[in-house]
Amino acid sequence: MTKNLVIVESPSKSKTIEKYLGKDYKVVSSKGHIRDLSTTGKFGLGVDVEHDFKPNYIAISGKKKLISELKKDVKDSNKVFLATDPDREGEAISWHLKDALGIKDKDYERVLFHEITKDKVVEAFKNPRKIDDNLVKSQETRRILDRIIGFRLSRLMQSKTGGKSAGRVQSVALKLIVDREREIENFKKEEYWTITGIFDDFESELFHYDHKDIEIKTEEDANIILDKLNKDFIVISIESKKKNKKAKPPFITSTLQQEASTKLNFTAKKTMSIAQKLYEGIDLENETVGLITYMRTDSIRLSDEFIKSGYAYIDKEYGKEYVGYVKTTKKKDNVQDAHEAIRPTSINRTPNSIKKFLTNDEYKLYSLIYYRALASIMADAKVEATTVILDNNNYQFKTSGQILIYDGYLKVYKDYEKSEDRILPHLQERDVITSTSIEKEQHFTQPPARYTEAKLIKEMEDLGIGRPSTYAKTMDTIKERDYVIVEDKKFRPTAIGIETTDKLQEFFSDLINVEYTREMEEDLDKIADGDKESLVILKNFYNKFEPEVEQAFKNMEKKKAEETGEICPECGNPLVKRKGKYGEFVACSNYPTCKYIKKEEKEIKEICKCPKCGGTIIEKTTRRGKIFYGCNNYPKCKVAVWDLPTGELCPECHELLVEKNKVIKCSSCKYEKK
């Protein structure tokens, strides 16, 4: 009998942790979620809305065998440790494991790893707890809300528009993109001009007349000013200030995704995938260890242990004067603060020291995380900023310069944050300096920029919609649904994206908006804290939502199908493009009276003669688009195989021989041709 069974989510994490715990522990993986809502019951929601929103959970497709294996492991164990990820989703997975595997309260403990290093894993087992029912309830409520909104609105969009889906967070994110596009379309550019004095070593721009702001709207205005200026400028003010430039705090999920996007050109999905590997464990020379702390967090907090070791490292490597302080920011209302910031698990594990064990992308992301955390506790950089004001016939011109006088945290972070010196010549008040020229230049005001992935994530975070675990998935979904296209790294909504947004706003503007979505996130936080009842929130939502959905099904105008210009050969009505489960197809517009569907015409690819009936084996495709090979005499001859047929029969069982990976073998028995 196994003494202790540990269940984690990830297979790679299980290998890492098993090495730390030794022979008294068996560590296995659930490979993520093992159960989800079914698609039975009213509207296929898997939720009994009439009986307190009771969820009906079933095993995820392909997980039944795994669940049986886990049940056997549980039966063979004295104690079970549920060690799924340290967030609400991880808490919910632990609850599902306990429930599905029939684990009794007295036979399990819940342990949390915020970083996967031997010391922290061993420490976690010394401080176990029971499953937090409030966290589970919060996650379950989120799942039920997302299922109800997703299923009901997606079905509505599919039946009435060209849209494929809608969702609680995704539709609000899409609305932000569509609203921005409309701002751009409606933007009216305005002309303005600038006047610049050009000198040997610098340039100075006109900003005041008689020490008051000035606007130059036309070329005529610019010419009038130029006529009043001469080549000589008088220095009337020089102001130099020493300023401290402080490092940014360590990464949270959203800032990591933003910075990896702008500095490394990674998508949010790629960033989180690589971060997951760094968190779960990397094989180094003599150990397997998690290199970073948990990567789903909204807190910039650092542990005292990391700060202490970080200060010691900075003192040793760079000198005492580089030791700084912990950066803080005003806590936002929507911050859960459940975990530390994203940081290296050891400050002594420098990127270069482990570079040979990492892929190129892993090295890039680890370096970014490492140096951001290190810089955050280093001393401020110091700059001397100088502003010079020049006067020319009562028109004031301004120029600025800056020099770095102490690098501070930029000692380690200069590759990610540039600080270029702008050096001005030595000047004194009342000096008269002569320009080489004075130039005018036309400009136009610019519309707001489209969202990049990084900017959209920042906007969602600032608005309080979504949570650290949802940003990457939201970006992915709106791209996969063809609601946006990415041009020059910026999101532009497609016609379908705009249509979907407009229809949702026409019927659900009180629900699909920033304010309602933010309030729902706050309610979910309150459930997690034990301050609100899940059932109250679900009932209030559903009683408002479902009548609006029913009205939309009744009153939303259905998008007219696009005609192909062809006529139905059976009834003479126009043929139109329709969307089905397996993609787009052409059918009669008079459906359901006429059920004609145009067969897709494509080149028939002949493979070989059918050795069974003398017909021809041709390339075919399933309804889902997968290629297989079958006889053209079907259904009289039912020969069909997945791999490329050779035209020969097996000498042992007389079924078709096929070729796969340059090996000729039987499609039915174990025969291989020598």
JOBELVEN-V298782 format. One record per residue. RES is the residue in three letters. D_CENTER is the distance of its C-alpha to the mean C-alpha in Angstrom with 1 decimal. Layout:
res=(RES;RES)
d_center=(D_CENTER;D_CENTER)
This chain:
res=(MET;THR;LYS;ASN;LEU;VAL;ILE;VAL;GLU;SER;PRO;SER;LYS;SER;LYS;THR;ILE;GLU;LYS;TYR;LEU;GLY;LYS;ASP;TYR;LYS;VAL;VAL;SER;SER;LYS;GLY;HIS;ILE;ARG;ASP;LEU;SER;THR;THR;GLY;LYS;PHE;GLY;LEU;GLY;VAL;ASP;VAL;GLU;HIS;ASP;PHE;LYS;PRO;ASN;TYR;ILE;ALA;ILE;SER;GLY;LYS;LYS;LYS;LEU;ILE;SER;GLU;LEU;LYS;LYS;ASP;VAL;LYS;ASP;SER;ASN;LYS;VAL;PHE;LEU;ALA;THR;ASP;PRO;ASP;ARG;GLU;GLY;GLU;ALA;ILE;SER;TRP;HIS;LEU;LYS;ASP;ALA;LEU;GLY;ILE;LYS;ASP;LYS;ASP;TYR;GLU;ARG;VAL;LEU;PHE;HIS;GLU;ILE;THR;LYS;ASP;LYS;VAL;VAL;GLU;ALA;PHE;LYS;ASN;PRO;ARG;LYS;ILE;ASP;ASP;ASN;LEU;VAL;LYS;SER;GLN;GLU;THR;ARG;ARG;ILE;LEU;ASP;ARG;ILE;ILE;GLY;PHE;ARG;LEU;SER;ARG;LEU;MET;GLN;SER;LYS;THR;GLY;GLY;LYS;SER;ALA;GLY;ARG;VAL;GLN;SER;VAL;ALA;LEU;LYS;LEU;ILE;VAL;ASP;ARG;GLU;ARG;GLU;ILE;GLU;ASN;PHE;LYS;LYS;GLU;GLU;TYR;TRP;THR;ILE;THR;GLY;ILE;PHE;ASP;ASP;PHE;GLU;SER;GLU;LEU;PHE;HIS;TYR;ASP;HIS;LYS;ASP;ILE;GLU;ILE;LYS;THR;GLU;GLU;ASP;ALA;ASN;ILE;ILE;LEU;ASP;LYS;LEU;ASN;LYS;ASP;PHE;ILE;VAL;ILE;SER;ILE;GLU;SER;LYS;LYS;LYS;ASN;LYS;LYS;ALA;LYS;PRO;PRO;PHE;ILE;THR;SER;THR;LEU;GLN;GLN;GLU;ALA;SER;THR;LYS;LEU;ASN;PHE;THR;ALA;LYS;LYS;THR;MET;SER;ILE;ALA;GLN;LYS;LEU;TYR;GLU;GLY;ILE;ASP;LEU;GLU;ASN;GLU;THR;VAL;GLY;LEU;ILE;THR;TYR;MET;ARG;THR;ASP;SER;ILE;ARG;LEU;SER;ASP;GLU;PHE;ILE;LYS;SER;GLY;TYR;ALA;TYR;ILE;ASP;LYS;GLU;TYR;GLY;LYS;GLU;TYR;VAL;GLY;TYR;VAL;LYS;THR;THR;LYS;LYS;LYS;ASP;ASN;VAL;GLN;ASP;ALA;HIS;GLU;ALA;ILE;ARG;PRO;THR;SER;ILE;ASN;ARG;THR;PRO;ASN;SER;ILE;LYS;LYS;PHE;LEU;THR;ASN;ASP;GLU;TYR;LYS;LEU;TYR;SER;LEU;ILE;TYR;TYR;ARG;ALA;LEU;ALA;SER;ILE;MET;ALA;ASP;ALA;LYS;VAL;GLU;ALA;THR;THR;VAL;ILE;LEU;ASP;ASN;ASN;ASN;TYR;GLN;PHE;LYS;THR;SER;GLY;GLN;ILE;LEU;ILE;TYR;ASP;GLY;TYR;LEU;LYS;VAL;TYR;LYS;ASP;TYR;GLU;LYS;SER;GLU;ASP;ARG;ILE;LEU;PRO;HIS;LEU;GLN;GLU;ARG;ASP;VAL;ILE;THR;SER;THR;SER;ILE;GLU;LYS;GLU;GLN;HIS;PHE;THR;GLN;PRO;PRO;ALA;ARG;TYR;THR;GLU;ALA;LYS;LEU;ILE;LYS;GLU;MET;GLU;ASP;LEU;GLY;ILE;GLY;ARG;PRO;SER;THR;TYR;ALA;LYS;THR;MET;ASP;THR;ILE;LYS;GLU;ARG;ASP;TYR;VAL;ILE;VAL;GLU;ASP;LYS;LYS;PHE;ARG;PRO;THR;ALA;ILE;GLY;ILE;GLU;THR;THR;ASP;LYS;LEU;GLN;GLU;PHE;PHE;SER;ASP;LEU;ILE;ASN;VAL;GLU;TYR;THR;ARG;GLU;MET;GLU;GLU;ASP;LEU;ASP;LYS;ILE;ALA;ASP;GLY;ASP;LYS;GLU;SER;LEU;VAL;ILE;LEU;LYS;ASN;PHE;TYR;ASN;LYS;PHE;GLU;PRO;GLU;VAL;GLU;GLN;ALA;PHE;LYS;ASN;MET;GLU;LYS;LYS;LYS;ALA;GLU;GLU;THR;GLY;GLU;ILE;CYS;PRO;GLU;CYS;GLY;ASN;PRO;LEU;VAL;LYS;ARG;LYS;GLY;LYS;TYR;GLY;GLU;PHE;VAL;ALA;CYS;SER;ASN;TYR;PRO;THR;CYS;LYS;TYR;ILE;LYS;LYS;GLU;GLU;LYS;GLU;ILE;LYS;GLU;ILE;CYS;LYS;CYS;PRO;LYS;CYS;GLY;GLY;THR;ILE;ILE;GLU;LYS;THR;THR;ARG;ARG;GLY;LYS;ILE;PHE;TYR;GLY;CYS;ASN;ASN;TYR;PRO;LYS;CYS;LYS;VAL;ALA;VAL;TRP;ASP;LEU;PRO;THR;GLY;GLU;LEU;CYS;PRO;GLU;CYS;HIS;GLU;LEU;LEU;VAL;GLU;LYS;ASN;LYS;VAL;ILE;LYS;CYS;SER;SER;CYS;LYS;TYR;GLU;LYS;LYS)
d_center=(42.8;39.5;39.8;36.2;33.2;29.6;26.7;23.2;20.1;19.6;22.6;22.0;21.9;25.1;26.9;26.1;27.3;30.4;31.7;31.7;33.4;36.3;38.5;38.7;35.1;33.5;29.6;28.0;24.5;23.4;20.6;18.1;19.2;22.8;23.3;21.8;23.4;26.0;26.4;30.0;31.8;31.7;29.3;27.9;25.8;26.9;27.7;31.3;31.0;34.7;35.1;32.8;29.6;30.3;27.6;28.7;26.8;27.3;26.4;23.4;24.8;26.0;25.9;29.6;31.1;28.7;29.6;33.3;32.9;31.3;34.1;36.6;35.0;35.2;38.8;39.7;38.4;40.0;36.8;33.1;30.4;27.0;24.5;21.1;18.1;19.0;17.0;17.7;16.2;18.2;21.2;21.0;21.0;24.0;25.8;25.3;26.7;29.6;30.4;30.1;32.0;34.7;34.4;36.8;36.1;38.6;37.2;33.7;31.8;28.2;27.1;24.0;22.9;20.8;21.6;23.2;26.4;29.8;31.0;28.1;28.1;31.9;31.7;29.2;31.9;34.4;32.5;31.4;31.0;30.8;27.8;26.8;27.5;26.0;22.5;23.0;24.3;21.4;18.9;21.4;21.8;18.1;18.2;21.5;20.4;17.4;19.8;22.5;20.5;18.6;21.8;24.2;22.3;21.0;24.7;25.9;23.8;24.8;28.4;28.7;26.3;24.6;21.2;19.7;17.9;17.1;15.4;15.7;12.4;11.3;14.9;14.9;11.8;13.8;16.9;15.8;15.4;18.7;20.5;19.7;21.1;24.2;24.7;24.8;27.1;29.4;29.5;33.1;33.4;36.2;38.4;39.1;40.9;40.9;43.9;43.7;46.4;46.2;47.9;48.5;45.8;43.4;42.7;43.1;41.8;43.8;42.4;45.5;48.9;51.4;48.6;46.7;43.5;44.2;42.5;43.5;42.8;45.0;46.6;49.9;48.9;47.7;51.1;53.0;51.3;51.8;55.5;55.8;54.2;56.1;55.1;55.7;53.2;54.2;51.9;52.0;49.3;47.6;45.1;43.5;41.2;39.7;36.1;33.8;30.3;28.1;25.1;21.7;20.8;18.9;15.1;13.1;9.4;8.6;11.4;10.6;7.3;9.7;12.6;11.4;10.5;13.9;16.0;14.9;13.3;10.4;7.2;3.9;4.9;8.3;8.1;7.4;9.9;12.4;12.2;13.0;15.9;17.1;17.1;18.9;21.6;22.9;26.5;28.5;32.2;33.6;30.8;27.4;25.2;21.8;21.1;18.7;18.4;15.9;12.4;11.2;13.5;14.3;17.7;19.2;22.2;23.7;26.3;30.0;30.3;27.6;29.1;32.6;31.8;29.9;32.9;35.2;33.2;33.2;36.9;37.8;35.8;36.1;38.7;39.1;38.6;34.9;34.2;32.3;31.0;27.9;25.8;25.2;23.7;24.6;22.8;20.8;21.9;18.5;18.1;18.7;19.8;19.9;19.1;19.8;17.7;16.1;19.2;21.3;23.5;26.5;27.2;29.9;27.5;27.0;24.7;27.9;29.6;27.1;26.0;28.0;26.2;22.7;21.2;20.8;17.0;17.4;20.1;18.2;15.3;18.0;20.2;17.7;17.2;20.9;22.3;20.2;21.5;25.0;25.2;24.3;27.6;29.8;32.3;31.6;32.4;35.4;36.0;39.1;38.4;41.4;41.9;45.0;46.5;49.0;51.5;53.1;55.6;53.7;50.3;47.9;45.4;42.7;41.3;39.1;38.8;37.1;37.8;36.1;38.8;36.9;33.6;32.6;29.0;28.7;30.8;27.6;24.9;26.6;24.6;21.5;23.4;26.5;29.6;32.1;35.7;37.4;41.0;43.7;47.4;49.8;51.0;53.2;53.9;56.5;55.9;56.3;54.0;54.4;51.5;51.5;50.3;48.7;46.2;44.7;41.4;39.9;36.4;34.4;31.9;28.4;26.1;22.8;20.1;17.4;13.9;11.9;8.2;9.2;11.8;10.0;7.8;11.3;13.0;11.3;12.0;15.5;16.2;15.3;13.3;10.7;10.5;8.7;8.0;6.7;4.1;1.2;4.9;6.1;5.1;6.6;9.3;10.7;11.1;12.6;14.9;16.2;15.7;14.7;15.6;14.5;17.6;18.0;14.3;14.5;13.7;17.0;17.6;19.8;23.0;21.6;18.6;21.3;23.7;21.4;20.5;24.3;25.4;23.2;24.4;28.0;28.0;25.3;25.0;25.9;23.0;20.2;20.0;18.4;21.4;21.6;17.9;18.2;21.5;20.2;17.7;20.7;22.8;20.5;20.8;24.5;24.8;23.2;25.9;28.6;29.4;28.7;29.6;27.1;29.8;30.6;27.1;26.8;30.2;29.8;26.6;28.2;31.5;29.9;27.4;29.5;32.4;30.2;28.7;32.3;33.4;30.6;31.6;35.2;34.9;31.9;33.4;32.4;31.2;34.1;33.6;33.9;37.3;37.8;41.3;42.9;45.2;45.1;48.0;48.8;49.0;48.7;45.7;42.9;40.2;36.6;33.0;31.4;28.1;28.5;26.7;27.0;26.3;28.5;32.3;35.5;37.8;40.6;40.0;42.7;40.7;41.7;45.3;44.7;42.3;42.5;39.4;39.7;39.5;37.2;39.6;38.6;40.6;42.1;41.6;44.6;44.2;47.6;50.6;50.2;52.5;52.8;54.2;54.6;51.9;48.9;45.6;42.8;39.0;37.4;34.0;32.9;31.5;28.0;28.8;29.7;32.8;35.9;39.6;42.4;46.0;46.8;49.5;47.1;47.9;51.4;49.8;46.6;45.8;42.0;39.9;36.4;37.6;39.7;43.4;46.3;49.0;50.8;51.4;51.0;54.5;53.8;52.3;52.7;49.0;47.1;46.3;42.8;41.3;38.0;36.9;40.4;42.1;44.4;44.5;45.4;42.9;44.6;46.3;45.7;48.0;47.0;49.1;50.6)
